[in-house]
Amino acid sequence: MGLQYLVIGCFFLLNPYFSIIDVIPDFIGCIFLLKGLSKVSRVSESFADAQRQFRLLLVVTLGRIFTVPLMANTDELWPLIVALCFGLGEAYLSVRGFFGIFDGLSYTASSPESALYVKWKETRQFTAFFLIAKQVLCFLPELSLLANSDTGVVTPEGVRSFANYRPIFTALAMVICLFMGIAWFVQIRTYLKRIKLDEAYQSHLQSLYQSRYTGVSSVYVSANLRTAMTLLMVAAVLSLELIFDGVNYLPHLISCIFFGIAAYKLANLPGADLPSAKQTGLLALLYGVLSLPRFVYSILFSNQIFGEYLNSTEEGLQVAYTEILQEYLLRDFEIIYGWYAQIAMAAVEAVLMILLLRALYNLLKEAAQKHTRLSIPAPAGPEGLEHYPQPKDEFAVSFGRLRIVSLVLGVLAAVSMVFAVIALAYFPSFWLIDALLRVSWVITAYLLISKLRDEIESHYSITIREDLHDLTH
């Protein structure tokens, strides 16, 4: 059931902070904890709440990483403020998350003799104590920043101030926290390992998972469809381009990975019956792999003609990339051939993107036809009006129109990739048109997939209740 991932996640949480710097990133531990809770969250609301808390904790710990540059000037109070704000958030979320795990284990116990009851209370209490103490020990040394290094007790050796002892306080706090972390990890690892070896409880947990999740076909299919649609929405957003000096710093491989994962999930979902899912996954993989050469070559090409200007320290130097490219294209055959190579690789990408879009929009059409209200046969019209045309379903009309608009914009954005490379030398302002086409496609694709996801949830909310009603009888 994935409980072994909880042990790995706890390992990444045992380490102390060096001021606001996380030596072993906690966000990695959050990822493993979320992986460990992915299945059991389906059988207990406590596990589901723990999953929500660790998802928020993941965001908070990632946010702490971006505050590390504030350490550059230790005369400021930023480390103190960051340690306090993030410490409060992390302590609250982590304690609630682990309490959710302990409560979930208690609620899903198969018998009073289950291994999870052995030192359940002690492990729970020590976990809360350590998670709070970890943040307190991170915050306390930073209080020395409230003291001014120019004021204090005057001695022959100089002014003695608490600010001068901040490194010592930080090192001492780290040592204490590390020993506490090791003791906590040993205890919770022993506790979780004992539960993992409890075959009776594991069998009971598996039966709960099947009866409450996989056994209810509508619940299982709906949850996986919702996850896949969310991944497709993320993929659409990551399809945006961040182009500077001829280089797209948001490689298409990233979005293709999300497209591929979503398609793989749909292709292997029992009962989904989506033939285009496998084709979408293969094209996403092919597109992602073949987009890498252009990404790498664009960086090398840009540095070849523009590197000296990027690395220049001369003040007031402002030279446009397009001007340098135009100059080289008039006299350097190597640059001319390299530019032709970029155009050719952009053309290959455009073709692959169009093929991927074609498969993707077929996949969305299949999902709409088989997993929304469109899968239910329309009722017969009123008596006497059988021969008159009946009004079409509102969702079918709006979804169909948005799908066509989005597909057209996607094809235009793909073709625009080629013209954007050519326009660097002849029409530099074309980048604005290219960006507008790409953004327009991303927005329409996001809205289309979001609309489909909402409709799927609405459709399955009814069938889930029907399935659960059948199970209770």
ABEGO torsion letter per residue (X at the ends): XGAAAAAAAAAAAABBBBEABBABBAAAAAAAAAAAAAAAAAABAAAAAAAAAAAAAAAAAAAAAAAAAAAABAABAAAAAAAAAAAAAAAAAAAAAAAAAAAAAAAABABAABAAABGAAAAAAAAAAAAAAAAAAAAAAAAAAABBAABEBBBAAEBBBAAAAAAAAAAAAAAAAAAAAAAAAAAAAAAAAAAAABAAAAAAAAAAAAAAAAABAAAAAAAAAAAAAAAAAAAAAAABBBBBGGBBABBAAAAAAAAAAAAAAAAABBGAGBAAAAAAAAAAAAAAAAAAAAAAAAAAAAAAAAAAAAABABBGBBBBAAAAAAAAAAABAAAAAAAAAAAAAAAAAAAAAAAAAAAAAAAAAAAAAAABAAABBBBBBBBGAAABBBBBBAAAAAAAAAAAAAAAAAAAAAAAAAAAAAAAAABAAAAAAAAAAAAAAAAAAAAAAAAAAAAAAAAAAAAAAAAAAAAAX
